[in-house]
């Protein structure tokens, strides 16, 4: 048995007894904006709302521009040493993120504790997106292009914190790796430790980190 409530328009409402005993189905016409409630499965479908919102997740497209969609971080607490005038990756100081839209941007925040040897050698760092250097200074002769300032040792005890902040536009939805490279001028560069690094309270150990945030366009 069924009960039909019908007006003069095409938007009729049918209250129909379902095949399963003890349940109720309210069946509305399948036009845009209708809500269908099926108590047999306890589901709610609103045809005008994105499917992701029905599961409790707000669709990224509904957020205002400048919203933070995801955050990924890597922290390096061990030390690293290198002796090369060619930029090289700092082991363990990279992070990968997969943008949800190619129009979104990636905000990169990095802090690197590094130093060269006493007075004779500097160390410099640069930010990389995969294999491409980004956020670096202009080319000028043979001067190295870096993302952070050079750091000289001071009696072997100096440890300098160098900050990098850069808003990147990778234009991709593929997994993207951001990392920090370091270069040593003339001698050796150290990360998270001083040159001398004697085991007493005059020589510091530090930590370095790199954080990436996806920002909606």
Z-matrix of the N, CA and C atoms (Angstrom, degrees):
N
C 1 1.460
C 2 1.512 1 109.39
N 3 1.332 2 117.78 1 143.47
C 4 1.439 3 122.02 2 177.81
C 5 1.511 4 110.36 3 -137.37
N 6 1.306 5 115.81 4 152.99
C 7 1.460 6 122.06 5 177.06
C 8 1.513 7 107.12 6 -114.62
N 9 1.311 8 118.77 7 128.69
C 10 1.452 9 123.20 8 -178.40
C 11 1.519 10 108.81 9 -114.99
N 12 1.352 11 115.97 10 121.75
C 13 1.451 12 121.57 11 173.06
C 14 1.516 13 106.90 12 -106.91
N 15 1.289 14 118.39 13 116.06
C 16 1.456 15 120.61 14 -171.39
C 17 1.519 16 110.53 15 -135.90
N 18 1.337 17 115.99 16 133.01
C 19 1.457 18 121.05 17 176.21
C 20 1.514 19 109.56 18 -101.00
N 21 1.317 20 114.33 19 -163.53
C 22 1.454 21 119.03 20 -178.11
C 23 1.519 22 113.18 21 -85.11
N 24 1.340 23 117.15 22 -10.67
C 25 1.462 24 120.32 23 179.81
C 26 1.509 25 110.26 24 -96.00
N 27 1.352 26 114.15 25 173.93
C 28 1.467 27 118.85 26 -178.86
C 29 1.522 28 112.20 27 -77.05
N 30 1.302 29 117.77 28 -9.67
C 31 1.460 30 120.79 29 -178.05
C 32 1.498 31 112.14 30 -84.40
N 33 1.319 32 119.05 31 60.23
C 34 1.458 33 123.35 32 -177.75
C 35 1.521 34 110.91 33 -77.35
N 36 1.329 35 115.31 34 160.22
C 37 1.459 36 122.67 35 179.64
C 38 1.513 37 108.07 36 -121.61
N 39 1.323 38 117.38 37 129.75
C 40 1.457 39 121.47 38 178.99
C 41 1.509 40 109.68 39 -119.15
N 42 1.331 41 116.74 40 122.46
C 43 1.463 42 121.66 41 173.55
C 44 1.501 43 106.74 42 -101.26
N 45 1.332 44 115.26 43 109.97
C 46 1.456 45 119.51 44 -169.72
C 47 1.518 46 110.59 45 -118.51
N 48 1.325 47 116.09 46 135.13
C 49 1.462 48 120.81 47 176.45
C 50 1.525 49 108.98 48 -71.90
N 51 1.329 50 118.88 49 122.92
C 52 1.469 51 121.27 50 -177.18
C 53 1.516 52 112.10 51 -77.01
N 54 1.329 53 113.75 52 168.86
C 55 1.460 54 119.39 53 179.19
C 56 1.522 55 111.99 54 -72.61
N 57 1.337 56 117.43 55 -22.12
C 58 1.462 57 121.09 56 -178.08
C 59 1.517 58 108.77 57 -94.56
N 60 1.326 59 116.57 58 124.01
C 61 1.454 60 120.68 59 -178.83
C 62 1.515 61 111.02 60 -64.96
N 63 1.330 62 116.17 61 142.86
C 64 1.461 63 120.60 62 175.74
C 65 1.502 64 114.33 63 85.34
N 66 1.344 65 118.57 64 7.14
C 67 1.462 66 121.47 65 179.09
C 68 1.514 67 109.62 66 -123.68
N 69 1.297 68 115.21 67 162.56
C 70 1.464 69 121.09 68 -179.62
C 71 1.510 70 109.79 69 -132.64
N 72 1.294 71 117.68 70 135.93
C 73 1.453 72 122.21 71 178.27
C 74 1.523 73 108.89 72 -120.51
N 75 1.310 74 116.19 73 124.81
C 76 1.461 75 121.39 74 172.13
C 77 1.517 76 106.68 75 -104.16
N 78 1.293 77 117.14 76 111.31
C 79 1.455 78 121.99 77 -172.81
C 80 1.523 79 109.61 78 -108.14
N 81 1.330 80 116.23 79 114.87
C 82 1.457 81 121.46 80 178.74
C 83 1.523 82 109.73 81 -106.29
N 84 1.323 83 117.81 82 157.92
C 85 1.472 84 120.12 83 177.29
C 86 1.515 85 111.27 84 -59.41
N 87 1.317 86 117.59 85 145.43
C 88 1.469 87 122.93 86 -174.42
C 89 1.514 88 111.59 87 -83.38
N 90 1.335 89 115.74 88 58.31
C 91 1.458 90 119.61 89 175.57
C 92 1.510 91 109.99 90 -102.95
N 93 1.338 92 117.76 91 162.57
C 94 1.460 93 122.60 92 -176.21
C 95 1.519 94 111.26 93 -58.92
N 96 1.322 95 116.43 94 131.37
C 97 1.446 96 121.32 95 175.68
C 98 1.511 97 113.88 96 95.63
N 99 1.355 98 118.81 97 -5.90
C 100 1.453 99 120.55 98 179.79
C 101 1.517 100 111.29 99 -72.59
N 102 1.309 101 115.53 100 154.58
C 103 1.453 102 122.18 101 175.30
C 104 1.514 103 107.48 102 -116.00
N 105 1.321 104 118.52 103 128.29
C 106 1.455 105 123.42 104 179.40
C 107 1.515 106 108.54 105 -115.00
N 108 1.330 107 117.08 106 124.25
C 109 1.457 108 121.36 107 178.79
C 110 1.512 109 108.83 108 -112.87
N 111 1.306 110 117.29 109 124.23
C 112 1.453 111 122.79 110 179.10
C 113 1.513 112 107.60 111 -120.52
N 114 1.333 113 117.20 112 103.06
C 115 1.458 114 119.30 113 -175.17
C 116 1.518 115 112.72 114 -71.06
N 117 1.335 116 117.47 115 -17.21
C 118 1.458 117 119.10 116 178.63
C 119 1.518 118 110.61 117 -65.73
N 120 1.336 119 117.41 118 -33.38
C 121 1.468 120 121.12 119 179.69
C 122 1.513 121 112.07 120 -112.78
N 123 1.353 122 116.58 121 -6.04
C 124 1.463 123 122.24 122 -179.96
C 125 1.529 124 111.39 123 55.01
N 126 1.329 125 116.83 124 47.89
C 127 1.465 126 120.99 125 178.89
C 128 1.512 127 110.54 126 -113.25
N 129 1.326 128 115.40 127 150.63
C 130 1.459 129 121.43 128 176.76
C 131 1.516 130 107.60 129 -123.77
N 132 1.302 131 116.39 130 124.80
C 133 1.458 132 121.06 131 178.11
C 134 1.520 133 108.87 132 -123.46
N 135 1.316 134 116.37 133 120.94
C 136 1.458 135 120.90 134 173.56
C 137 1.516 136 106.32 135 -113.71
N 138 1.300 137 117.56 136 116.12
C 139 1.449 138 121.23 137 -171.53
C 140 1.529 139 113.11 138 -70.56
N 141 1.323 140 117.07 139 -8.94
C 142 1.455 141 119.47 140 -179.83
C 143 1.525 142 112.81 141 -101.78
N 144 1.345 143 117.40 142 0.97
C 145 1.461 144 122.16 143 -178.84
C 146 1.526 145 109.66 144 -111.40
N 147 1.330 146 116.40 145 138.78
C 148 1.471 147 120.28 146 179.28
C 149 1.529 148 109.96 147 -59.76
N 150 1.314 149 116.36 148 143.82
C 151 1.464 150 121.01 149 -176.77
C 152 1.522 151 111.97 150 -59.56
N 153 1.331 152 117.25 151 -34.36
C 154 1.465 153 119.44 152 -178.59
C 155 1.514 154 111.47 153 -65.55
N 156 1.330 155 118.36 154 -28.92
C 157 1.459 156 121.10 155 179.59
C 158 1.516 157 111.17 156 -70.28
N 159 1.330 158 117.39 157 -30.13
C 160 1.457 159 120.80 158 -179.45
C 161 1.513 160 111.95 159 -68.36
N 162 1.322 161 118.45 160 -20.54
C 163 1.458 162 121.52 161 178.08
C 164 1.517 163 111.59 162 -94.66
N 165 1.323 164 117.32 163 5.17
C 166 1.450 165 120.86 164 177.66
C 167 1.510 166 113.84 165 95.02
N 168 1.319 167 118.24 166 1.51
C 169 1.466 168 122.54 167 178.78
C 170 1.520 169 109.84 168 -104.53
N 171 1.320 170 117.37 169 125.24
C 172 1.455 171 120.33 170 179.76
C 173 1.520 172 109.05 171 -78.60
N 174 1.308 173 116.67 172 127.16
C 175 1.459 174 120.48 173 -179.91
C 176 1.519 175 109.81 174 -60.89
N 177 1.343 176 116.76 175 138.08
C 178 1.465 177 121.27 176 -178.05
C 179 1.525 178 111.55 177 -58.13
N 180 1.342 179 115.86 178 -32.30
C 181 1.458 180 119.56 179 -178.21
C 182 1.522 181 112.21 180 -65.51
N 183 1.332 182 117.56 181 -18.90
C 184 1.453 183 121.57 182 -177.94
C 185 1.529 184 111.66 183 -89.01
N 186 1.329 185 118.37 184 -9.88
C 187 1.457 186 121.70 185 -179.74
C 188 1.523 187 110.33 186 -83.62
N 189 1.328 188 117.42 187 148.56
C 190 1.470 189 119.12 188 179.27
C 191 1.516 190 111.91 189 -69.66
N 192 1.313 191 116.73 190 156.52
C 193 1.464 192 121.33 191 177.36
C 194 1.518 193 109.51 192 -59.10
N 195 1.325 194 115.28 193 139.73
C 196 1.463 195 120.62 194 -179.13
C 197 1.509 196 113.88 195 94.78
N 198 1.331 197 117.60 196 -0.82
C 199 1.460 198 120.95 197 178.86
C 200 1.529 199 110.66 198 -74.35
N 201 1.322 200 116.43 199 145.95
C 202 1.463 201 121.69 200 176.23
C 203 1.522 202 108.40 201 -86.35
N 204 1.328 203 116.74 202 119.04
C 205 1.463 204 121.90 203 -176.13
C 206 1.521 205 112.76 204 -94.36
N 207 1.322 206 117.50 205 -32.93
C 208 1.466 207 121.35 206 177.85
C 209 1.524 208 109.47 207 -160.45
N 210 1.334 209 114.62 208 153.76
C 211 1.466 210 121.79 209 -179.87
C 212 1.522 211 108.77 210 -132.99
N 213 1.337 212 116.45 211 132.06
C 214 1.466 213 121.55 212 177.52
C 215 1.532 214 108.13 213 -131.91
N 216 1.330 215 116.75 214 138.33
C 217 1.467 216 120.00 215 -176.88
C 218 1.526 217 111.48 216 -138.50
N 219 1.331 218 114.85 217 146.19
C 220 1.464 219 121.99 218 170.45
C 221 1.525 220 107.82 219 -125.20
N 222 1.331 221 116.58 220 133.64
C 223 1.462 222 122.57 221 178.41
C 224 1.526 223 109.00 222 -117.23
N 225 1.334 224 116.48 223 130.33
C 226 1.466 225 121.94 224 178.15
C 227 1.526 226 108.42 225 -111.30
N 228 1.313 227 117.20 226 118.71
C 229 1.462 228 120.89 227 -179.62
C 230 1.528 229 112.74 228 -111.08
N 231 1.342 230 117.50 229 -11.74
C 232 1.459 231 119.50 230 177.91
C 233 1.530 232 109.64 231 -87.66
N 234 1.306 233 117.71 232 178.69
C 235 1.469 234 121.76 233 -175.74
C 236 1.522 235 111.32 234 -100.35
N 237 1.337 236 113.89 235 164.33
C 238 1.463 237 120.68 236 179.55
C 239 1.520 238 107.49 237 -147.41
N 240 1.336 239 116.22 238 138.96
C 241 1.459 240 121.83 239 -179.94
C 242 1.525 241 109.24 240 -134.17
N 243 1.313 242 116.61 241 137.74
C 244 1.467 243 119.65 242 176.35
C 245 1.519 244 109.91 243 -147.80
N 246 1.336 245 115.75 244 151.28
C 247 1.468 246 121.71 245 -179.00
C 248 1.517 247 109.00 246 -133.35
N 249 1.337 248 115.38 247 77.77
C 250 1.455 249 120.00 248 -178.99
C 251 1.520 250 109.01 249 -152.39
N 252 1.332 251 115.97 250 142.74
C 253 1.462 252 120.54 251 176.58
C 254 1.521 253 111.13 252 -85.11
N 255 1.334 254 116.54 253 0.63
C 256 1.457 255 122.22 254 176.16
C 257 1.522 256 109.18 255 -101.09
N 258 1.327 257 117.13 256 134.59
C 259 1.460 258 120.34 257 179.58
C 260 1.529 259 110.52 258 -58.94
N 261 1.328 260 115.07 259 138.03
C 262 1.464 261 121.28 260 179.05
C 263 1.523 262 109.14 261 -141.25
N 264 1.337 263 116.19 262 152.96
C 265 1.457 264 121.32 263 179.64
C 266 1.526 265 110.90 264 -61.87
N 267 1.321 266 115.86 265 139.51
C 268 1.462 267 120.64 266 168.71
C 269 1.523 268 106.62 267 -83.30
N 270 1.305 269 116.52 268 116.12
C 271 1.462 270 121.21 269 -176.28
C 272 1.533 271 110.84 270 -56.51
N 273 1.326 272 116.15 271 129.48
C 274 1.461 273 120.82 272 175.82
C 275 1.511 274 114.93 273 80.90
N 276 1.333 275 118.21 274 10.90
C 277 1.462 276 120.37 275 179.65
C 278 1.528 277 109.49 276 -120.83
N 279 1.326 278 115.61 277 63.85
C 280 1.459 279 122.31 278 177.54
C 281 1.520 280 108.54 279 -144.11
N 282 1.340 281 115.78 280 158.38
C 283 1.455 282 120.72 281 -179.13
C 284 1.523 283 108.21 282 -147.51
N 285 1.329 284 116.68 283 145.14
C 286 1.460 285 121.19 284 -178.57
C 287 1.527 286 109.99 285 -117.13
N 288 1.332 287 115.84 286 140.18
C 289 1.466 288 121.71 287 178.59
C 290 1.523 289 108.46 288 -141.54
N 291 1.334 290 116.07 289 145.37
C 292 1.464 291 121.62 290 177.96
C 293 1.524 292 108.37 291 -114.12
N 294 1.322 293 118.66 292 105.16
C 295 1.465 294 121.11 293 -179.11
C 296 1.531 295 111.42 294 -62.47
N 297 1.329 296 116.71 295 144.70
C 298 1.461 297 120.79 296 179.48
C 299 1.527 298 111.86 297 -83.75
N 300 1.340 299 117.22 298 -15.29
C 301 1.469 300 121.60 299 177.50
C 302 1.522 301 109.00 300 -146.93
N 303 1.314 302 116.18 301 143.02
C 304 1.462 303 120.24 302 -179.07
C 305 1.526 304 112.18 303 -71.66
N 306 1.325 305 117.87 304 -13.64
C 307 1.461 306 120.63 305 178.91
C 308 1.533 307 112.38 306 -90.27
N 309 1.326 308 116.86 307 -9.77
C 310 1.463 309 119.91 308 180.00
C 311 1.524 310 111.29 309 -77.03
N 312 1.320 311 115.51 310 160.61
C 313 1.457 312 121.74 311 179.32
C 314 1.525 313 110.02 312 -109.19
N 315 1.337 314 115.39 313 163.19
C 316 1.459 315 121.90 314 177.64
C 317 1.526 316 108.31 315 -121.36
N 318 1.323 317 116.13 316 120.16
C 319 1.464 318 121.34 317 176.30
C 320 1.527 319 107.92 318 -92.05
N 321 1.327 320 115.72 319 122.22
C 322 1.464 321 121.43 320 -178.35
C 323 1.531 322 109.05 321 -108.27
N 324 1.314 323 116.01 322 127.71
C 325 1.460 324 122.96 323 176.08
C 326 1.521 325 107.73 324 -124.43
N 327 1.324 326 116.88 325 121.83
C 328 1.470 327 119.90 326 -179.64
C 329 1.517 328 110.15 327 -133.43
N 330 1.314 329 115.09 328 145.38
C 331 1.461 330 121.94 329 173.90
C 332 1.523 331 107.46 330 -130.52
N 333 1.336 332 116.21 331 122.70
C 334 1.461 333 120.55 332 -175.63
C 335 1.529 334 109.18 333 -126.94
N 336 1.317 335 116.43 334 120.84
C 337 1.462 336 121.81 335 173.84
C 338 1.519 337 108.27 336 -91.38
N 339 1.339 338 117.06 337 110.84
C 340 1.467 339 120.26 338 -176.71
C 341 1.514 340 110.22 339 -147.06
N 342 1.317 341 115.82 340 163.88
C 343 1.460 342 120.72 341 179.41
C 344 1.525 343 109.56 342 -164.11
N 345 1.347 344 115.89 343 150.70
C 346 1.462 345 121.22 344 171.73
C 347 1.518 346 109.26 345 -90.75
N 348 1.307 347 116.70 346 -176.18
C 349 1.467 348 120.05 347 179.66
C 350 1.528 349 110.36 348 -78.61
N 351 1.302 350 116.78 349 170.35
C 352 1.467 351 122.54 350 -171.36
C 353 1.524 352 113.08 351 -57.30
N 354 1.314 353 115.54 352 117.47
C 355 1.469 354 128.29 353 171.43
C 356 1.527 355 116.22 354 54.76
N 357 1.335 356 118.30 355 -19.13
C 358 1.465 357 119.75 356 -172.99
C 359 1.521 358 113.50 357 -104.80
N 360 1.315 359 118.11 358 -13.28
C 361 1.460 360 119.64 359 -175.12
C 362 1.524 361 110.71 360 -138.87
N 363 1.322 362 116.29 361 132.50
C 364 1.467 363 121.49 362 177.50
C 365 1.519 364 110.04 363 -106.68
N 366 1.321 365 115.48 364 158.35
C 367 1.464 366 120.84 365 172.42
C 368 1.522 367 108.32 366 -125.31
N 369 1.319 368 116.66 367 143.39
C 370 1.459 369 122.17 368 178.88
C 371 1.516 370 109.69 369 -135.15
N 372 1.332 371 117.47 370 151.18
C 373 1.465 372 121.01 371 -177.53
C 374 1.528 373 110.41 372 -121.86
N 375 1.334 374 115.99 373 157.48
C 376 1.456 375 120.52 374 174.14
C 377 1.524 376 109.99 375 -144.41
N 378 1.331 377 115.24 376 151.60
C 379 1.454 378 123.01 377 179.97
C 380 1.525 379 109.81 378 -91.02
N 381 1.328 380 115.34 379 139.26
C 382 1.461 381 121.07 380 179.82
C 383 1.525 382 110.55 381 -124.06
N 384 1.352 383 116.42 382 140.10
C 385 1.457 384 122.06 383 165.34
C 386 1.522 385 106.47 384 -108.48
N 387 1.324 386 116.94 385 109.43
C 388 1.460 387 121.84 386 -170.54
C 389 1.534 388 108.30 387 54.35
N 390 1.326 389 119.83 388 -113.12
C 391 1.468 390 121.18 389 -178.77
C 392 1.528 391 112.77 390 -106.34
N 393 1.344 392 116.81 391 11.46
C 394 1.458 393 120.96 392 -177.00
C 395 1.527 394 110.84 393 -109.11
N 396 1.327 395 116.71 394 128.44
C 397 1.467 396 121.11 395 176.10
C 398 1.529 397 109.02 396 -74.21
N 399 1.333 398 116.89 397 131.41
C 400 1.462 399 121.94 398 179.43
C 401 1.527 400 108.90 399 -132.32
N 402 1.318 401 116.19 400 159.90
C 403 1.456 402 119.49 401 177.51
C 404 1.517 403 112.76 402 62.34
N 405 1.327 404 117.39 403 41.75
C 406 1.465 405 121.74 404 -178.69
C 407 1.531 406 109.98 405 -118.39
N 408 1.321 407 116.14 406 164.66
C 409 1.454 408 121.39 407 -179.88
C 410 1.515 409 112.88 408 -71.54
N 411 1.346 410 115.79 409 168.56
C 412 1.464 411 121.29 410 178.34
C 413 1.526 412 111.66 411 -67.13
N 414 1.322 413 115.50 412 152.94
C 415 1.460 414 120.67 413 174.53
C 416 1.531 415 109.52 414 -67.94
N 417 1.329 416 115.73 415 137.85
C 418 1.462 417 120.67 416 177.68
C 419 1.521 418 108.91 417 -154.89
N 420 1.329 419 115.48 418 93.28
C 421 1.454 420 120.01 419 -179.33
C 422 1.517 421 111.77 420 63.26
N 423 1.324 422 116.31 421 -134.60
C 424 1.467 423 121.32 422 -178.96
C 425 1.528 424 112.19 423 -95.85
N 426 1.325 425 117.13 424 9.34
C 427 1.461 426 120.39 425 -179.02
C 428 1.528 427 110.08 426 -68.93
N 429 1.337 428 118.37 427 130.72
C 430 1.467 429 120.65 428 178.43
C 431 1.528 430 111.02 429 -63.61
N 432 1.310 431 116.46 430 139.12
C 433 1.467 432 121.98 431 177.86
C 434 1.531 433 108.70 432 -94.33
N 435 1.309 434 116.77 433 115.86
C 436 1.462 435 121.17 434 -174.47
C 437 1.521 436 111.83 435 -123.08
N 438 1.337 437 115.04 436 166.59
C 439 1.464 438 122.33 437 173.88
C 440 1.523 439 110.75 438 -97.97
N 441 1.340 440 116.18 439 -17.59
C 442 1.457 441 121.53 440 -179.30
C 443 1.512 442 110.50 441 -132.98
N 444 1.313 443 116.41 442 161.31
C 445 1.458 444 120.81 443 -178.24
C 446 1.515 445 113.35 444 -70.56
N 447 1.324 446 115.69 445 159.03
C 448 1.458 447 120.10 446 178.04
C 449 1.521 448 109.27 447 -73.75
N 450 1.321 449 115.95 448 152.65
C 451 1.453 450 120.97 449 -178.97
C 452 1.526 451 109.90 450 -132.46
N 453 1.349 452 115.23 451 121.59
C 454 1.465 453 121.15 452 176.17
C 455 1.525 454 109.59 453 -101.85
N 456 1.314 455 115.54 454 145.79
C 457 1.453 456 119.64 455 175.23
C 458 1.523 457 111.66 456 -71.88
N 459 1.306 458 117.70 457 154.76
C 460 1.458 459 123.94 458 178.61
C 461 1.530 460 107.97 459 -129.12
N 462 1.316 461 115.92 460 99.18
C 463 1.468 462 121.97 461 -177.30
C 464 1.534 463 112.05 462 58.72
N 465 1.312 464 115.58 463 22.59
C 466 1.459 465 119.02 464 175.71
C 467 1.506 466 115.17 465 79.63
N 468 1.348 467 118.71 466 4.93
C 469 1.459 468 120.09 467 -175.52
C 470 1.531 469 113.09 468 -113.25
N 471 1.324 470 118.16 469 -8.87
C 472 1.457 471 121.22 470 -175.60
C 473 1.536 472 112.10 471 -70.84
N 474 1.344 473 116.18 472 141.48
C 475 1.457 474 122.91 473 171.54
C 476 1.522 475 106.25 474 -140.27
N 477 1.330 476 117.29 475 113.47
C 478 1.464 477 121.48 476 -171.67
C 479 1.517 478 111.31 477 -105.77
N 480 1.339 479 116.37 478 128.04
C 481 1.457 480 121.65 479 174.76
C 482 1.523 481 110.41 480 -84.44
N 483 1.303 482 117.47 481 123.13
C 484 1.465 483 122.77 482 -176.75
C 485 1.525 484 108.43 483 -116.94
N 486 1.336 485 117.86 484 122.34
C 487 1.467 486 121.62 485 -178.05
C 488 1.520 487 111.35 486 -100.69
N 489 1.327 488 116.00 487 141.63
C 490 1.460 489 122.73 488 175.58
C 491 1.524 490 108.00 489 -127.64
N 492 1.332 491 117.09 490 128.36
C 493 1.470 492 122.54 491 175.66
C 494 1.522 493 108.04 492 -132.99
N 495 1.328 494 116.51 493 124.12
C 496 1.462 495 119.55 494 -176.19
C 497 1.520 496 109.90 495 -151.44
N 498 1.347 497 116.31 496 132.42
C 499 1.459 498 121.99 497 176.89
C 500 1.524 499 108.19 498 -98.59
N 501 1.327 500 115.45 499 111.38
C 502 1.461 501 121.58 500 -172.97
C 503 1.526 502 111.01 501 -103.06
N 504 1.334 503 115.61 502 153.48
C 505 1.463 504 122.21 503 175.53
C 506 1.529 505 108.09 504 -121.51
N 507 1.328 506 118.27 505 84.72
C 508 1.470 507 120.25 506 -175.30
C 509 1.519 508 114.24 507 -72.04
N 510 1.336 509 118.04 508 -19.99
C 511 1.473 510 122.66 509 177.83
C 512 1.524 511 112.05 510 53.73
N 513 1.318 512 116.67 511 51.02
C 514 1.460 513 121.29 512 -179.09
C 515 1.518 514 109.95 513 -155.80
N 516 1.332 515 115.33 514 160.31
C 517 1.462 516 121.13 515 170.60
C 518 1.531 517 109.88 516 -116.49
N 519 1.323 518 116.23 517 14.76
C 520 1.462 519 121.50 518 176.75
C 521 1.529 520 109.95 519 -90.77
N 522 1.317 521 116.35 520 157.83
C 523 1.461 522 121.02 521 177.07
C 524 1.530 523 109.54 522 -57.67
N 525 1.314 524 116.71 523 129.75
C 526 1.462 525 122.78 524 -175.58
C 527 1.523 526 109.35 525 -125.71
N 528 1.335 527 116.37 526 132.33
C 529 1.464 528 121.37 527 -178.55
C 530 1.519 529 110.55 528 -105.08
N 531 1.329 530 115.02 529 129.29
C 532 1.459 531 122.22 530 172.87
C 533 1.519 532 108.32 531 -111.12
N 534 1.335 533 116.40 532 137.39
C 535 1.459 534 119.74 533 -176.77
C 536 1.525 535 110.36 534 -150.81
N 537 1.320 536 115.72 535 168.29
C 538 1.451 537 122.32 536 178.45
C 539 1.526 538 109.43 537 -114.55
N 540 1.329 539 115.33 538 132.37
C 541 1.460 540 121.29 539 173.85
C 542 1.529 541 109.08 540 -110.39
N 543 1.324 542 115.54 541 158.59
C 544 1.465 543 120.91 542 -179.97
C 545 1.522 544 109.41 543 -133.88
N 546 1.327 545 115.20 544 151.03
C 547 1.461 546 122.36 545 177.50
C 548 1.517 547 108.57 546 -130.74
N 549 1.319 548 116.81 547 142.67
C 550 1.465 549 121.41 548 176.26
C 551 1.518 550 109.13 549 -111.25
N 552 1.321 551 115.57 550 131.05
C 553 1.464 552 119.00 551 175.04
C 554 1.524 553 108.85 552 -94.77
N 555 1.319 554 117.28 553 121.57
C 556 1.458 555 124.54 554 171.10
C 557 1.522 556 115.26 555 77.41
N 558 1.324 557 118.63 556 -32.76
C 559 1.462 558 117.60 557 -174.70
C 560 1.526 559 111.80 558 -144.52
N 561 1.336 560 118.40 559 -112.79
C 562 1.460 561 122.68 560 -172.23
C 563 1.524 562 111.11 561 -125.46
N 564 1.335 563 116.25 562 144.64
C 565 1.459 564 122.45 563 174.44
C 566 1.518 565 109.35 564 -114.89
N 567 1.328 566 114.71 565 144.59
C 568 1.464 567 120.56 566 -178.06
C 569 1.525 568 109.69 567 -125.41
N 570 1.331 569 116.51 568 143.67
C 571 1.459 570 122.41 569 176.99
C 572 1.524 571 108.36 570 -121.67
N 573 1.323 572 115.78 571 131.61
C 574 1.470 573 124.52 572 178.30
C 575 1.533 574 113.99 573 67.16
N 576 1.333 575 116.65 574 15.34
C 577 1.462 576 120.37 575 177.00
C 578 1.525 577 109.05 576 -156.79
N 579 1.313 578 116.49 577 161.15
C 580 1.463 579 121.42 578 174.60
C 581 1.522 580 109.40 579 -87.05
N 582 1.320 581 116.02 580 176.44
C 583 1.459 582 119.12 581 179.96
C 584 1.522 583 111.56 582 -67.89
N 585 1.326 584 116.51 583 -52.44
C 586 1.472 585 120.06 584 -175.38
C 587 1.522 586 111.00 585 -69.51
N 588 1.341 587 117.36 586 -49.57
C 589 1.466 588 123.16 587 174.14
C 590 1.529 589 113.56 588 57.23
N 591 1.325 590 115.65 589 35.39
C 592 1.472 591 119.52 590 176.79
C 593 1.527 592 109.87 591 -66.46
N 594 1.333 593 116.55 592 148.52
C 595 1.465 594 121.65 593 -176.80
C 596 1.531 595 111.31 594 -80.14
N 597 1.342 596 115.85 595 71.74
C 598 1.455 597 120.99 596 170.11
C 599 1.529 598 108.74 597 -153.97
N 600 1.344 599 117.49 598 176.42
C 601 1.458 600 120.01 599 -170.87
C 602 1.521 601 114.73 600 -78.37
N 603 1.305 602 118.93 601 11.27
C 604 1.464 603 121.78 602 175.30
C 605 1.525 604 112.07 603 -94.89
N 606 1.330 605 118.05 604 -8.87
C 607 1.466 606 122.54 605 -175.79
C 608 1.528 607 109.35 606 -122.83
N 609 1.315 608 115.81 607 121.67
C 610 1.459 609 121.07 608 -170.31
C 611 1.525 610 113.66 609 -94.85
N 612 1.322 611 113.95 610 152.23
C 613 1.457 612 123.00 611 167.98
C 614 1.533 613 107.38 612 -115.44
N 615 1.320 614 116.77 613 140.21
C 616 1.461 615 119.95 614 -178.37
C 617 1.517 616 111.71 615 -127.29
N 618 1.300 617 115.59 616 -174.39
C 619 1.465 618 121.67 617 176.02
C 620 1.524 619 108.18 618 -131.51
N 621 1.328 620 115.49 619 154.93
C 622 1.455 621 122.20 620 176.82
C 623 1.527 622 108.73 621 -128.10
N 624 1.312 623 116.39 622 154.83
C 625 1.477 624 119.36 623 -177.97
C 626 1.527 625 110.33 624 -150.27
N 627 1.327 626 114.08 625 159.23
C 628 1.464 627 120.65 626 173.34
C 629 1.523 628 107.08 627 -139.90
N 630 1.328 629 116.31 628 127.93
C 631 1.459 630 123.26 629 -176.98
C 632 1.525 631 109.27 630 -125.50
N 633 1.325 632 117.14 631 134.87
C 634 1.457 633 121.21 632 177.45
C 635 1.524 634 109.59 633 -124.02
N 636 1.334 635 116.49 634 141.47
C 637 1.459 636 122.60 635 179.83
C 638 1.526 637 109.00 636 -130.18
N 639 1.324 638 116.32 637 132.22
C 640 1.460 639 119.22 638 174.05
C 641 1.531 640 108.64 639 -84.64
N 642 1.325 641 116.34 640 127.13
C 643 1.458 642 122.26 641 -177.73
C 644 1.527 643 109.06 642 -113.65
N 645 1.331 644 116.66 643 126.39
C 646 1.471 645 120.27 644 -177.27
C 647 1.525 646 111.31 645 -68.41
N 648 1.320 647 115.89 646 142.78
C 649 1.469 648 121.41 647 -179.08
C 650 1.521 649 111.11 648 -79.63
